[in-house]
Amino acid sequence: MDAHHLIERYRHALATTDALIDSAYAPGGTSLAEITARAAHRMDRARSLMADLGDPLRDIPLVHIGGTSGKGSTSVLLSAILAAAGYRTGLHTSPYLQVSTEKLQLNGRLIAADLFAEIVDEVLDVANAWTARHGERLTYGEIWMVLIGRFFQRSNAEIGVIEVGAGGRFDLTNIITPVLSIITSVGLDHLQTLGNTIEQIAWHKAGIIKPGIPAITAVDDPRALPALYTQAEESKSTLTRVIASETFEIVSSTRDGVSWIDRGNDDRLYHTGMPGRFQAVNAATAVAAAHALRNRGFVIPDGAIAKGIARARIPGRAEYMQQEPLVLLDGAHNPQKIAALAADIEELLPIEPGGRRIAILGILDAKAQNEGLGALLPHIDAVVLTSPHVLAKEGFAAERLAELVRSHDFAGTIEIEPEPREALRIALDLATPRDAILVTGSLYLVGNTRSYWQPDDEIVVAQTPWPR
């Protein structure tokens, strides 16, 4: 099938699934009891639909990964380790940056456009029959959960890694029974649905810890840990912690990646090409997960761990797109991620003498990101403010973001351009070869701008986020 027909099939399947986004399950009341009842019903619907397809995930061992920050990178790192160990490894990530096929991968390769279209048609046929019997229209999330199962089954996956969408306890991915659960971190994000405190959010994240199933966490916030320990105790599950300077120690961090020593594994030295000190935490968590899977009978040689960690990469997270001016994309979208980016910015985004750092900023939720902006802006000389484009979600207006930036006493140049690609053009025009450009504040903004270097259609056809 030629590229044109592949793209047409992909676009038709995408339009079909995107059309389900507005058919959200009725929100109802906001008490915990009402939220729990709605979530239980929604998850029962997903289980019922999954059963109609023969429970495709039933015989596939799964690793479930949640957390406010780091869950995407940790999922990719662990998947790379498992693939290097010789396992056909299915991976689900969420959200996607540019094309929806990014969400379904086998051994690092995106689902083919024609297979994606086939699976969408197949699942929707079953969903329509389900609706005819039950009288309820299924939603985007429920359909996607079944797409994951069908893809893993059709791909003959020997193990799967599934990233939580949001939260954990009531996330539709939580209908699975994994062989290992991982909670990378707990921070302020998705405040409207998960709560306004670390303790509330931690309770949601802890919900992926299942009875008798081991769990790993890199959470270090003392406000969040009690919820995890309580859930593990109630579930009779072991909870293994990954702790900086105790279970691992960073040796070096440069634009070329991070090296660290695994203190729990004969002081082995590992390196990932994914830059940023925060990636050492994610990689150390993936290594701990590999050891936990070994204890459950999976054959994962030390060499496969090192090879997987070294090979893994993820688009839109501390990703360099060009030189002169240097352009870095980082989808930091909550205070935790933005603060981590700010802490590493001197290493990640160096400038020549007399150069400036120019940031293209766009956010979805000012309440969640205001604290992070306060950490980042002192390192920035000029900003181009925009608003991310995303289906069924409203970006924070660029004009209002300007007010927020000024409230931090930012004295640099401020440009306002609501359209992300036009904001990128303005930043590139402003920059000299000595300057450096940062695109951040939202994964969706990163996706909006990344297509300048890696076009969406080419990603679909080549089955990789890096077709060029």
Secondary structure, 3 states (H helix, E strand, C coil): CCHHHHHHHHHHHHHHHHCCCCCCCCCCCCCHHHHHHHHHHHHHHHHHHHHHCCCCCCCCCEEEEECCCCHHHHHHHHHHHHHHCCCCEEEECCCCCCCHHHHEEECCEECCHHHHHHHHHHHHHHHHHHHHHHCCCCCHHHHHHHHHHHHHHHCCCCEEEEECCCCCCCCHHHHCCCCEEEECCCCCCCHHHHCCCHHHHHHHHHCCCCCCCCEEECCCCCCCHHHHHHHHHHHCCCEEECCECCCEEEEEEECCEEEEEECCCCCEEEEECCCCHHHHHHHHHHHHHHHHHHCCCCCCCHHHHHHHHHHCCCCCCCEEEECCCEEEEECCCCHHHHHHHHHHHHHHCCCCCCCCEEEEECCCCHHHHHHHHHHHHHHCCEEEECCCCECCECCCCHHHHHHHHHHCCCCCEEEECCCHHHHHHHHHHHCCCCCEEEEECCHHHHHHHHCCCCCHHHHHHHCCCCCC
